[in-house]
Amino acid sequence: MDRGFAWLDTGTHESFHDAGSFVASIQKRQGLQVACAEEIAYRMGCINRDKLIELAQSLLKSDCGQYLLKVAKG
């Protein structure tokens, strides 16, 4: 795998918890959302900026909605 990817084994309850803690840590420390479908679609060109903003508007009360607006603003 390239840089920026992580393989997380989640075959046990403990490793599942560890993976969740890892993802939470990345999101908190780096200010990025992990596996955000809307962001991925936008960056791959599947949706445009206007559609991303429209999707963000429906989620404005959540961290995800605020994050998507930041992504749309560049």
mmJSON file of the N, C-alpha and C atoms, coordinates in Angstrom:
{"data_MODEL":{"atom_site":{
"group_PDB":["ATOM","ATOM","ATOM","ATOM","ATOM","ATOM","ATOM","ATOM","ATOM","ATOM","ATOM","ATOM","ATOM","ATOM","ATOM","ATOM","ATOM","ATOM","ATOM","ATOM","ATOM","ATOM","ATOM","ATOM","ATOM","ATOM","ATOM","ATOM","ATOM","ATOM","ATOM","ATOM","ATOM","ATOM","ATOM","ATOM","ATOM","ATOM","ATOM","ATOM","ATOM","ATOM","ATOM","ATOM","ATOM","ATOM","ATOM","ATOM","ATOM","ATOM","ATOM","ATOM","ATOM","ATOM","ATOM","ATOM","ATOM","ATOM","ATOM","ATOM","ATOM","ATOM","ATOM","ATOM","ATOM","ATOM","ATOM","ATOM","ATOM","ATOM","ATOM","ATOM","ATOM","ATOM","ATOM","ATOM","ATOM","ATOM","ATOM","ATOM","ATOM","ATOM","ATOM","ATOM","ATOM","ATOM","ATOM","ATOM","ATOM","ATOM","ATOM","ATOM","ATOM","ATOM","ATOM","ATOM","ATOM","ATOM","ATOM","ATOM","ATOM","ATOM","ATOM","ATOM","ATOM","ATOM","ATOM","ATOM","ATOM","ATOM","ATOM","ATOM","ATOM","ATOM","ATOM","ATOM","ATOM","ATOM","ATOM","ATOM","ATOM","ATOM","ATOM","ATOM","ATOM","ATOM","ATOM","ATOM","ATOM","ATOM","ATOM","ATOM","ATOM","ATOM","ATOM","ATOM","ATOM","ATOM","ATOM","ATOM","ATOM","ATOM","ATOM","ATOM","ATOM","ATOM","ATOM","ATOM","ATOM","ATOM","ATOM","ATOM","ATOM","ATOM","ATOM","ATOM","ATOM","ATOM","ATOM","ATOM","ATOM","ATOM","ATOM","ATOM","ATOM","ATOM","ATOM","ATOM","ATOM","ATOM","ATOM","ATOM","ATOM","ATOM","ATOM","ATOM","ATOM","ATOM","ATOM","ATOM","ATOM","ATOM","ATOM","ATOM","ATOM","ATOM","ATOM","ATOM","ATOM","ATOM","ATOM","ATOM","ATOM","ATOM","ATOM","ATOM","ATOM","ATOM","ATOM","ATOM","ATOM","ATOM","ATOM","ATOM","ATOM","ATOM","ATOM","ATOM","ATOM","ATOM","ATOM","ATOM","ATOM","ATOM","ATOM","ATOM","ATOM","ATOM","ATOM","ATOM","ATOM","ATOM"],
"id":[1,2,3,4,5,6,7,8,9,10,11,12,13,14,15,16,17,18,19,20,21,22,23,24,25,26,27,28,29,30,31,32,33,34,35,36,37,38,39,40,41,42,43,44,45,46,47,48,49,50,51,52,53,54,55,56,57,58,59,60,61,62,63,64,65,66,67,68,69,70,71,72,73,74,75,76,77,78,79,80,81,82,83,84,85,86,87,88,89,90,91,92,93,94,95,96,97,98,99,100,101,102,103,104,105,106,107,108,109,110,111,112,113,114,115,116,117,118,119,120,121,122,123,124,125,126,127,128,129,130,131,132,133,134,135,136,137,138,139,140,141,142,143,144,145,146,147,148,149,150,151,152,153,154,155,156,157,158,159,160,161,162,163,164,165,166,167,168,169,170,171,172,173,174,175,176,177,178,179,180,181,182,183,184,185,186,187,188,189,190,191,192,193,194,195,196,197,198,199,200,201,202,203,204,205,206,207,208,209,210,211,212,213,214,215,216,217,218,219,220,221,222],
"type_symbol":["N","C","C","N","C","C","N","C","C","N","C","C","N","C","C","N","C","C","N","C","C","N","C","C","N","C","C","N","C","C","N","C","C","N","C","C","N","C","C","N","C","C","N","C","C","N","C","C","N","C","C","N","C","C","N","C","C","N","C","C","N","C","C","N","C","C","N","C","C","N","C","C","N","C","C","N","C","C","N","C","C","N","C","C","N","C","C","N","C","C","N","C","C","N","C","C","N","C","C","N","C","C","N","C","C","N","C","C","N","C","C","N","C","C","N","C","C","N","C","C","N","C","C","N","C","C","N","C","C","N","C","C","N","C","C","N","C","C","N","C","C","N","C","C","N","C","C","N","C","C","N","C","C","N","C","C","N","C","C","N","C","C","N","C","C","N","C","C","N","C","C","N","C","C","N","C","C","N","C","C","N","C","C","N","C","C","N","C","C","N","C","C","N","C","C","N","C","C","N","C","C","N","C","C","N","C","C","N","C","C","N","C","C","N","C","C","N","C","C","N","C","C"],
"label_atom_id":["N","CA","C","N","CA","C","N","CA","C","N","CA","C","N","CA","C","N","CA","C","N","CA","C","N","CA","C","N","CA","C","N","CA","C","N","CA","C","N","CA","C","N","CA","C","N","CA","C","N","CA","C","N","CA","C","N","CA","C","N","CA","C","N","CA","C","N","CA","C","N","CA","C","N","CA","C","N","CA","C","N","CA","C","N","CA","C","N","CA","C","N","CA","C","N","CA","C","N","CA","C","N","CA","C","N","CA","C","N","CA","C","N","CA","C","N","CA","C","N","CA","C","N","CA","C","N","CA","C","N","CA","C","N","CA","C","N","CA","C","N","CA","C","N","CA","C","N","CA","C","N","CA","C","N","CA","C","N","CA","C","N","CA","C","N","CA","C","N","CA","C","N","CA","C","N","CA","C","N","CA","C","N","CA","C","N","CA","C","N","CA","C","N","CA","C","N","CA","C","N","CA","C","N","CA","C","N","CA","C","N","CA","C","N","CA","C","N","CA","C","N","CA","C","N","CA","C","N","CA","C","N","CA","C","N","CA","C","N","CA","C","N","CA","C","N","CA","C","N","CA","C","N","CA","C","N","CA","C"],
"label_alt_id":[null,null,null,null,null,null,null,null,null,null,null,null,null,null,null,null,null,null,null,null,null,null,null,null,null,null,null,null,null,null,null,null,null,null,null,null,null,null,null,null,null,null,null,null,null,null,null,null,null,null,null,null,null,null,null,null,null,null,null,null,null,null,null,null,null,null,null,null,null,null,null,null,null,null,null,null,null,null,null,null,null,null,null,null,null,null,null,null,null,null,null,null,null,null,null,null,null,null,null,null,null,null,null,null,null,null,null,null,null,null,null,null,null,null,null,null,null,null,null,null,null,null,null,null,null,null,null,null,null,null,null,null,null,null,null,null,null,null,null,null,null,null,null,null,null,null,null,null,null,null,null,null,null,null,null,null,null,null,null,null,null,null,null,null,null,null,null,null,null,null,null,null,null,null,null,null,null,null,null,null,null,null,null,null,null,null,null,null,null,null,null,null,null,null,null,null,null,null,null,null,null,null,null,null,null,null,null,null,null,null,null,null,null,null,null,null,null,null,null,null,null,null],
"label_comp_id":["MET","MET","MET","ASP","ASP","ASP","ARG","ARG","ARG","GLY","GLY","GLY","PHE","PHE","PHE","ALA","ALA","ALA","TRP","TRP","TRP","LEU","LEU","LEU","ASP","ASP","ASP","THR","THR","THR","GLY","GLY","GLY","THR","THR","THR","HIS","HIS","HIS","GLU","GLU","GLU","SER","SER","SER","PHE","PHE","PHE","HIS","HIS","HIS","ASP","ASP","ASP","ALA","ALA","ALA","GLY","GLY","GLY","SER","SER","SER","PHE","PHE","PHE","VAL","VAL","VAL","ALA","ALA","ALA","SER","SER","SER","ILE","ILE","ILE","GLN","GLN","GLN","LYS","LYS","LYS","ARG","ARG","ARG","GLN","GLN","GLN","GLY","GLY","GLY","LEU","LEU","LEU","GLN","GLN","GLN","VAL","VAL","VAL","ALA","ALA","ALA","CYS","CYS","CYS","ALA","ALA","ALA","GLU","GLU","GLU","GLU","GLU","GLU","ILE","ILE","ILE","ALA","ALA","ALA","TYR","TYR","TYR","ARG","ARG","ARG","MET","MET","MET","GLY","GLY","GLY","CYS","CYS","CYS","ILE","ILE","ILE","ASN","ASN","ASN","ARG","ARG","ARG","ASP","ASP","ASP","LYS","LYS","LYS","LEU","LEU","LEU","ILE","ILE","ILE","GLU","GLU","GLU","LEU","LEU","LEU","ALA","ALA","ALA","GLN","GLN","GLN","SER","SER","SER","LEU","LEU","LEU","LEU","LEU","LEU","LYS","LYS","LYS","SER","SER","SER","ASP","ASP","ASP","CYS","CYS","CYS","GLY","GLY","GLY","GLN","GLN","GLN","TYR","TYR","TYR","LEU","LEU","LEU","LEU","LEU","LEU","LYS","LYS","LYS","VAL","VAL","VAL","ALA","ALA","ALA","LYS","LYS","LYS","GLY","GLY","GLY"],
"label_asym_id":["A","A","A","A","A","A","A","A","A","A","A","A","A","A","A","A","A","A","A","A","A","A","A","A","A","A","A","A","A","A","A","A","A","A","A","A","A","A","A","A","A","A","A","A","A","A","A","A","A","A","A","A","A","A","A","A","A","A","A","A","A","A","A","A","A","A","A","A","A","A","A","A","A","A","A","A","A","A","A","A","A","A","A","A","A","A","A","A","A","A","A","A","A","A","A","A","A","A","A","A","A","A","A","A","A","A","A","A","A","A","A","A","A","A","A","A","A","A","A","A","A","A","A","A","A","A","A","A","A","A","A","A","A","A","A","A","A","A","A","A","A","A","A","A","A","A","A","A","A","A","A","A","A","A","A","A","A","A","A","A","A","A","A","A","A","A","A","A","A","A","A","A","A","A","A","A","A","A","A","A","A","A","A","A","A","A","A","A","A","A","A","A","A","A","A","A","A","A","A","A","A","A","A","A","A","A","A","A","A","A","A","A","A","A","A","A","A","A","A","A","A","A"],
"label_entity_id":["1","1","1","1","1","1","1","1","1","1","1","1","1","1","1","1","1","1","1","1","1","1","1","1","1","1","1","1","1","1","1","1","1","1","1","1","1","1","1","1","1","1","1","1","1","1","1","1","1","1","1","1","1","1","1","1","1","1","1","1","1","1","1","1","1","1","1","1","1","1","1","1","1","1","1","1","1","1","1","1","1","1","1","1","1","1","1","1","1","1","1","1","1","1","1","1","1","1","1","1","1","1","1","1","1","1","1","1","1","1","1","1","1","1","1","1","1","1","1","1","1","1","1","1","1","1","1","1","1","1","1","1","1","1","1","1","1","1","1","1","1","1","1","1","1","1","1","1","1","1","1","1","1","1","1","1","1","1","1","1","1","1","1","1","1","1","1","1","1","1","1","1","1","1","1","1","1","1","1","1","1","1","1","1","1","1","1","1","1","1","1","1","1","1","1","1","1","1","1","1","1","1","1","1","1","1","1","1","1","1","1","1","1","1","1","1","1","1","1","1","1","1"],
"label_seq_id":[1,1,1,2,2,2,3,3,3,4,4,4,5,5,5,6,6,6,7,7,7,8,8,8,9,9,9,10,10,10,11,11,11,12,12,12,13,13,13,14,14,14,15,15,15,16,16,16,17,17,17,18,18,18,19,19,19,20,20,20,21,21,21,22,22,22,23,23,23,24,24,24,25,25,25,26,26,26,27,27,27,28,28,28,29,29,29,30,30,30,31,31,31,32,32,32,33,33,33,34,34,34,35,35,35,36,36,36,37,37,37,38,38,38,39,39,39,40,40,40,41,41,41,42,42,42,43,43,43,44,44,44,45,45,45,46,46,46,47,47,47,48,48,48,49,49,49,50,50,50,51,51,51,52,52,52,53,53,53,54,54,54,55,55,55,56,56,56,57,57,57,58,58,58,59,59,59,60,60,60,61,61,61,62,62,62,63,63,63,64,64,64,65,65,65,66,66,66,67,67,67,68,68,68,69,69,69,70,70,70,71,71,71,72,72,72,73,73,73,74,74,74],
"pdbx_PDB_ins_code":[null,null,null,null,null,null,null,null,null,null,null,null,null,null,null,null,null,null,null,null,null,null,null,null,null,null,null,null,null,null,null,null,null,null,null,null,null,null,null,null,null,null,null,null,null,null,null,null,null,null,null,null,null,null,null,null,null,null,null,null,null,null,null,null,null,null,null,null,null,null,null,null,null,null,null,null,null,null,null,null,null,null,null,null,null,null,null,null,null,null,null,null,null,null,null,null,null,null,null,null,null,null,null,null,null,null,null,null,null,null,null,null,null,null,null,null,null,null,null,null,null,null,null,null,null,null,null,null,null,null,null,null,null,null,null,null,null,null,null,null,null,null,null,null,null,null,null,null,null,null,null,null,null,null,null,null,null,null,null,null,null,null,null,null,null,null,null,null,null,null,null,null,null,null,null,null,null,null,null,null,null,null,null,null,null,null,null,null,null,null,null,null,null,null,null,null,null,null,null,null,null,null,null,null,null,null,null,null,null,null,null,null,null,null,null,null,null,null,null,null,null,null],
"Cartn_x":[0.833,0.0,0.88,0.366,1.082,1.011,1.785,1.76,0.356,-0.065,-1.391,-2.458,-2.075,-3.005,-2.616,-3.59,-3.315,-4.211,-3.631,-4.404,-4.692,-5.964,-6.356,-7.114,-6.56,-7.219,-8.313,-9.525,-10.639,-11.326,-10.518,-11.061,-11.462,-11.069,-11.463,-12.093,-12.774,-13.374,-12.305,-11.196,-10.116,-9.524,-9.266,-8.678,-9.688,-10.977,-12.02,-12.024,-11.922,-11.847,-10.584,-9.458,-8.2,-8.327,-8.968,-9.154,-10.013,-11.076,-11.932,-11.192,-10.364,-9.559,-8.55,-7.971,-7.025,-7.703,-8.86,-9.605,-9.992,-10.487,-10.858,-9.662,-8.517,-7.3,-6.885,-6.913,-6.56,-7.496,-8.782,-9.755,-9.567,-9.293,-9.123,-7.821,-6.733,-5.418,-5.169,-5.673,-5.384,-6.527,-7.682,-8.822,-9.39,-9.154,-9.65,-10.696,-11.634,-12.588,-12.062,-12.143,-11.681,-12.837,-12.611,-13.576,-14.89,-14.819,-16.005,-16.469,-17.591,-18.056,-18.271,-18.817,-19.065,-17.764,-16.77,-15.483,-14.814,-14.871,-14.266,-14.921,-16.254,-16.97,-16.572,-16.425,-16.027,-14.604,-13.693,-12.289,-12.083,-12.942,-12.851,-13.592,-14.273,-14.992,-16.371,-16.879,-18.21,-19.316,-19.015,-19.936,-19.154,-19.859,-19.184,-19.292,-18.675,-18.641,-20.041,-20.918,-22.285,-23.027,-22.844,-23.495,-22.914,-21.6,-20.978,-21.552,-21.701,-22.282,-23.722,-24.477,-25.867,-25.919,-25.037,-24.992,-24.586,-23.648,-23.19,-24.316,-25.137,-26.228,-27.196,-27.406,-28.323,-27.703,-26.403,-25.694,-25.075,-25.526,-24.883,-24.763,-25.675,-25.629,-24.604,-23.968,-22.995,-21.58,-20.609,-19.205,-18.954,-19.635,-19.463,-19.88,-21.006,-21.478,-20.519,-20.016,-19.038,-17.758,-17.338,-16.137,-16.321,-17.475,-17.728,-17.718,-18.213,-18.153,-16.71,-15.865,-14.448,-13.79,-14.14,-13.598,-14.037,-15.31,-15.839,-15.175,-14.791,-14.144,-12.669,-12.174,-10.798,-9.799],
"Cartn_y":[-1.182,0.0,1.25,2.286,3.552,4.263,5.32,6.171,6.735,6.829,7.359,6.289,5.033,3.924,3.136,2.537,1.686,0.455,-0.692,-1.925,-2.193,-2.307,-2.522,-3.836,-4.794,-6.072,-5.861,-6.268,-6.094,-7.424,-8.453,-9.793,-10.118,-9.291,-9.522,-8.251,-8.38,-7.19,-6.161,-6.628,-5.713,-5.008,-5.746,-5.123,-4.196,-4.515,-3.641,-2.314,-2.394,-1.188,-0.392,-1.075,-0.408,0.337,-0.29,0.35,1.599,1.514,2.677,3.811,3.472,4.485,5.12,4.325,4.834,5.831,5.464,6.341,7.634,7.531,8.721,9.629,9.046,9.818,10.56,9.903,10.536,11.705,11.476,12.517,13.719,13.466,14.558,15.316,14.6,15.238,15.91,15.313,15.843,16.663,16.61,17.371,16.824,15.548,14.888,13.852,13.605,12.53,11.302,10.162,8.919,8.282,7.978,7.301,8.063,9.363,10.199,10.042,9.364,9.033,10.279,11.331,12.553,13.203,13.242,13.813,12.974,11.674,10.786,11.005,11.067,11.291,12.621,13.647,14.97,14.94,14.366,14.348,13.472,12.481,11.621,12.217,13.344,13.987,13.427,12.61,12.033,13.039,13.999,15.087,16.393,17.472,18.766,19.513,20.675,21.472,21.844,22.215,22.59,21.43,20.232,19.054,18.764,18.934,18.719,19.689,20.944,21.938,21.581,21.135,20.709,19.564,18.599,17.481,17.966,18.891,19.433,20.179,20.889,21.666,20.77,19.557,18.648,18.069,18.292,17.753,18.854,20.079,21.223,21.122,20.419,20.322,19.299,18.613,17.579,18.003,17.341,17.575,17.269,16.256,15.859,16.989,17.605,18.706,19.87,20.213,21.301,20.953,19.714,19.25,19.356,18.925,18.965,20.397,21.345,22.737,23.216,22.788,23.152,22.56,21.323,20.676,21.445,21.843,22.556,23.919,24.548,25.856,25.75,24.532,24.316,24.369],
"Cartn_z":[0.0,0.0,0.0,-0.597,-0.635,0.707,0.799,1.987,2.181,3.423,3.711,3.865,3.718,3.895,5.132,5.757,6.914,6.839,7.126,7.195,8.663,8.998,10.385,10.485,11.192,11.418,12.459,12.132,13.075,13.354,13.473,13.674,15.101,16.042,17.433,17.987,19.11,19.732,20.075,20.596,20.979,19.761,18.679,17.494,16.805,16.901,16.358,17.121,18.425,19.264,18.937,18.787,18.439,17.106,16.132,14.828,14.956,15.734,15.953,16.635,17.583,18.274,17.315,16.446,15.46,14.526,14.01,13.105,13.822,15.036,15.804,16.02,16.294,16.513,15.246,14.111,12.834,12.565,12.731,12.449,13.367,14.634,15.593,15.362,15.202,15.099,13.758,12.684,11.36,10.779,11.422,10.926,9.634,9.375,8.176,8.553,7.664,7.86,7.131,7.749,7.146,6.378,5.104,4.24,4.119,3.961,3.779,2.324,2.114,0.767,-0.094,0.489,-0.27,-0.729,0.153,-0.215,-1.298,-1.161,-2.152,-3.519,-3.546,-4.811,-5.429,-4.606,-5.092,-5.66,-4.932,-5.378,-6.611,-6.798,-7.983,-9.181,-8.978,-10.073,-10.335,-9.421,-9.587,-9.267,-8.411,-8.118,-8.19,-8.494,-8.573,-7.243,-7.207,-5.974,-5.499,-6.43,-6.057,-5.392,-5.922,-5.333,-3.954,-3.805,-2.504,-1.471,-1.86,-0.956,-0.62,-1.607,-1.371,-0.355,-0.504,0.44,1.83,1.882,3.162,3.872,3.117,3.705,4.493,4.011,4.705,5.981,6.163,7.327,8.192,8.031,8.679,10.192,10.835,12.296,12.778,11.848,12.231,11.862,12.467,12.116,10.642,10.134,8.735,7.8,8.064,7.227,7.238,8.405,8.513,7.761,7.862,7.166,5.651,5.149,3.716,3.182,3.97,3.549,3.449,4.377,4.317,3.077,2.759,1.553,0.316,0.275,-0.888,-1.071,0.028,-0.051,-0.418,-0.414,-0.868,0.196],
"occupancy":[1.0,1.0,1.0,1.0,1.0,1.0,1.0,1.0,1.0,1.0,1.0,1.0,1.0,1.0,1.0,1.0,1.0,1.0,1.0,1.0,1.0,1.0,1.0,1.0,1.0,1.0,1.0,1.0,1.0,1.0,1.0,1.0,1.0,1.0,1.0,1.0,1.0,1.0,1.0,1.0,1.0,1.0,1.0,1.0,1.0,1.0,1.0,1.0,1.0,1.0,1.0,1.0,1.0,1.0,1.0,1.0,1.0,1.0,1.0,1.0,1.0,1.0,1.0,1.0,1.0,1.0,1.0,1.0,1.0,1.0,1.0,1.0,1.0,1.0,1.0,1.0,1.0,1.0,1.0,1.0,1.0,1.0,1.0,1.0,1.0,1.0,1.0,1.0,1.0,1.0,1.0,1.0,1.0,1.0,1.0,1.0,1.0,1.0,1.0,1.0,1.0,1.0,1.0,1.0,1.0,1.0,1.0,1.0,1.0,1.0,1.0,1.0,1.0,1.0,1.0,1.0,1.0,1.0,1.0,1.0,1.0,1.0,1.0,1.0,1.0,1.0,1.0,1.0,1.0,1.0,1.0,1.0,1.0,1.0,1.0,1.0,1.0,1.0,1.0,1.0,1.0,1.0,1.0,1.0,1.0,1.0,1.0,1.0,1.0,1.0,1.0,1.0,1.0,1.0,1.0,1.0,1.0,1.0,1.0,1.0,1.0,1.0,1.0,1.0,1.0,1.0,1.0,1.0,1.0,1.0,1.0,1.0,1.0,1.0,1.0,1.0,1.0,1.0,1.0,1.0,1.0,1.0,1.0,1.0,1.0,1.0,1.0,1.0,1.0,1.0,1.0,1.0,1.0,1.0,1.0,1.0,1.0,1.0,1.0,1.0,1.0,1.0,1.0,1.0,1.0,1.0,1.0,1.0,1.0,1.0,1.0,1.0,1.0,1.0,1.0,1.0,1.0,1.0,1.0,1.0,1.0,1.0],
"B_iso_or_equiv":[0.0,0.0,0.0,0.0,0.0,0.0,0.0,0.0,0.0,0.0,0.0,0.0,0.0,0.0,0.0,0.0,0.0,0.0,0.0,0.0,0.0,0.0,0.0,0.0,0.0,0.0,0.0,0.0,0.0,0.0,0.0,0.0,0.0,0.0,0.0,0.0,0.0,0.0,0.0,0.0,0.0,0.0,0.0,0.0,0.0,0.0,0.0,0.0,0.0,0.0,0.0,0.0,0.0,0.0,0.0,0.0,0.0,0.0,0.0,0.0,0.0,0.0,0.0,0.0,0.0,0.0,0.0,0.0,0.0,0.0,0.0,0.0,0.0,0.0,0.0,0.0,0.0,0.0,0.0,0.0,0.0,0.0,0.0,0.0,0.0,0.0,0.0,0.0,0.0,0.0,0.0,0.0,0.0,0.0,0.0,0.0,0.0,0.0,0.0,0.0,0.0,0.0,0.0,0.0,0.0,0.0,0.0,0.0,0.0,0.0,0.0,0.0,0.0,0.0,0.0,0.0,0.0,0.0,0.0,0.0,0.0,0.0,0.0,0.0,0.0,0.0,0.0,0.0,0.0,0.0,0.0,0.0,0.0,0.0,0.0,0.0,0.0,0.0,0.0,0.0,0.0,0.0,0.0,0.0,0.0,0.0,0.0,0.0,0.0,0.0,0.0,0.0,0.0,0.0,0.0,0.0,0.0,0.0,0.0,0.0,0.0,0.0,0.0,0.0,0.0,0.0,0.0,0.0,0.0,0.0,0.0,0.0,0.0,0.0,0.0,0.0,0.0,0.0,0.0,0.0,0.0,0.0,0.0,0.0,0.0,0.0,0.0,0.0,0.0,0.0,0.0,0.0,0.0,0.0,0.0,0.0,0.0,0.0,0.0,0.0,0.0,0.0,0.0,0.0,0.0,0.0,0.0,0.0,0.0,0.0,0.0,0.0,0.0,0.0,0.0,0.0,0.0,0.0,0.0,0.0,0.0,0.0],
"pdbx_formal_charge":[null,null,null,null,null,null,null,null,null,null,null,null,null,null,null,null,null,null,null,null,null,null,null,null,null,null,null,null,null,null,null,null,null,null,null,null,null,null,null,null,null,null,null,null,null,null,null,null,null,null,null,null,null,null,null,null,null,null,null,null,null,null,null,null,null,null,null,null,null,null,null,null,null,null,null,null,null,null,null,null,null,null,null,null,null,null,null,null,null,null,null,null,null,null,null,null,null,null,null,null,null,null,null,null,null,null,null,null,null,null,null,null,null,null,null,null,null,null,null,null,null,null,null,null,null,null,null,null,null,null,null,null,null,null,null,null,null,null,null,null,null,null,null,null,null,null,null,null,null,null,null,null,null,null,null,null,null,null,null,null,null,null,null,null,null,null,null,null,null,null,null,null,null,null,null,null,null,null,null,null,null,null,null,null,null,null,null,null,null,null,null,null,null,null,null,null,null,null,null,null,null,null,null,null,null,null,null,null,null,null,null,null,null,null,null,null,null,null,null,null,null,null],
"auth_seq_id":[1,1,1,2,2,2,3,3,3,4,4,4,5,5,5,6,6,6,7,7,7,8,8,8,9,9,9,10,10,10,11,11,11,12,12,12,13,13,13,14,14,14,15,15,15,16,16,16,17,17,17,18,18,18,19,19,19,20,20,20,21,21,21,22,22,22,23,23,23,24,24,24,25,25,25,26,26,26,27,27,27,28,28,28,29,29,29,30,30,30,31,31,31,32,32,32,33,33,33,34,34,34,35,35,35,36,36,36,37,37,37,38,38,38,39,39,39,40,40,40,41,41,41,42,42,42,43,43,43,44,44,44,45,45,45,46,46,46,47,47,47,48,48,48,49,49,49,50,50,50,51,51,51,52,52,52,53,53,53,54,54,54,55,55,55,56,56,56,57,57,57,58,58,58,59,59,59,60,60,60,61,61,61,62,62,62,63,63,63,64,64,64,65,65,65,66,66,66,67,67,67,68,68,68,69,69,69,70,70,70,71,71,71,72,72,72,73,73,73,74,74,74],
"auth_comp_id":["MET","MET","MET","ASP","ASP","ASP","ARG","ARG","ARG","GLY","GLY","GLY","PHE","PHE","PHE","ALA","ALA","ALA","TRP","TRP","TRP","LEU","LEU","LEU","ASP","ASP","ASP","THR","THR","THR","GLY","GLY","GLY","THR","THR","THR","HIS","HIS","HIS","GLU","GLU","GLU","SER","SER","SER","PHE","PHE","PHE","HIS","HIS","HIS","ASP","ASP","ASP","ALA","ALA","ALA","GLY","GLY","GLY","SER","SER","SER","PHE","PHE","PHE","VAL","VAL","VAL","ALA","ALA","ALA","SER","SER","SER","ILE","ILE","ILE","GLN","GLN","GLN","LYS","LYS","LYS","ARG","ARG","ARG","GLN","GLN","GLN","GLY","GLY","GLY","LEU","LEU","LEU","GLN","GLN","GLN","VAL","VAL","VAL","ALA","ALA","ALA","CYS","CYS","CYS","ALA","ALA","ALA","GLU","GLU","GLU","GLU","GLU","GLU","ILE","ILE","ILE","ALA","ALA","ALA","TYR","TYR","TYR","ARG","ARG","ARG","MET","MET","MET","GLY","GLY","GLY","CYS","CYS","CYS","ILE","ILE","ILE","ASN","ASN","ASN","ARG","ARG","ARG","ASP","ASP","ASP","LYS","LYS","LYS","LEU","LEU","LEU","ILE","ILE","ILE","GLU","GLU","GLU","LEU","LEU","LEU","ALA","ALA","ALA","GLN","GLN","GLN","SER","SER","SER","LEU","LEU","LEU","LEU","LEU","LEU","LYS","LYS","LYS","SER","SER","SER","ASP","ASP","ASP","CYS","CYS","CYS","GLY","GLY","GLY","GLN","GLN","GLN","TYR","TYR","TYR","LEU","LEU","LEU","LEU","LEU","LEU","LYS","LYS","LYS","VAL","VAL","VAL","ALA","ALA","ALA","LYS","LYS","LYS","GLY","GLY","GLY"],
"auth_asym_id":["A","A","A","A","A","A","A","A","A","A","A","A","A","A","A","A","A","A","A","A","A","A","A","A","A","A","A","A","A","A","A","A","A","A","A","A","A","A","A","A","A","A","A","A","A","A","A","A","A","A","A","A","A","A","A","A","A","A","A","A","A","A","A","A","A","A","A","A","A","A","A","A","A","A","A","A","A","A","A","A","A","A","A","A","A","A","A","A","A","A","A","A","A","A","A","A","A","A","A","A","A","A","A","A","A","A","A","A","A","A","A","A","A","A","A","A","A","A","A","A","A","A","A","A","A","A","A","A","A","A","A","A","A","A","A","A","A","A","A","A","A","A","A","A","A","A","A","A","A","A","A","A","A","A","A","A","A","A","A","A","A","A","A","A","A","A","A","A","A","A","A","A","A","A","A","A","A","A","A","A","A","A","A","A","A","A","A","A","A","A","A","A","A","A","A","A","A","A","A","A","A","A","A","A","A","A","A","A","A","A","A","A","A","A","A","A","A","A","A","A","A","A"],
"auth_atom_id":["N","CA","C","N","CA","C","N","CA","C","N","CA","C","N","CA","C","N","CA","C","N","CA","C","N","CA","C","N","CA","C","N","CA","C","N","CA","C","N","CA","C","N","CA","C","N","CA","C","N","CA","C","N","CA","C","N","CA","C","N","CA","C","N","CA","C","N","CA","C","N","CA","C","N","CA","C","N","CA","C","N","CA","C","N","CA","C","N","CA","C","N","CA","C","N","CA","C","N","CA","C","N","CA","C","N","CA","C","N","CA","C","N","CA","C","N","CA","C","N","CA","C","N","CA","C","N","CA","C","N","CA","C","N","CA","C","N","CA","C","N","CA","C","N","CA","C","N","CA","C","N","CA","C","N","CA","C","N","CA","C","N","CA","C","N","CA","C","N","CA","C","N","CA","C","N","CA","C","N","CA","C","N","CA","C","N","CA","C","N","CA","C","N","CA","C","N","CA","C","N","CA","C","N","CA","C","N","CA","C","N","CA","C","N","CA","C","N","CA","C","N","CA","C","N","CA","C","N","CA","C","N","CA","C","N","CA","C","N","CA","C","N","CA","C","N","CA","C","N","CA","C","N","CA","C","N","CA","C"],
"pdbx_PDB_model_num":[1,1,1,1,1,1,1,1,1,1,1,1,1,1,1,1,1,1,1,1,1,1,1,1,1,1,1,1,1,1,1,1,1,1,1,1,1,1,1,1,1,1,1,1,1,1,1,1,1,1,1,1,1,1,1,1,1,1,1,1,1,1,1,1,1,1,1,1,1,1,1,1,1,1,1,1,1,1,1,1,1,1,1,1,1,1,1,1,1,1,1,1,1,1,1,1,1,1,1,1,1,1,1,1,1,1,1,1,1,1,1,1,1,1,1,1,1,1,1,1,1,1,1,1,1,1,1,1,1,1,1,1,1,1,1,1,1,1,1,1,1,1,1,1,1,1,1,1,1,1,1,1,1,1,1,1,1,1,1,1,1,1,1,1,1,1,1,1,1,1,1,1,1,1,1,1,1,1,1,1,1,1,1,1,1,1,1,1,1,1,1,1,1,1,1,1,1,1,1,1,1,1,1,1,1,1,1,1,1,1,1,1,1,1,1,1,1,1,1,1,1,1]
}}}
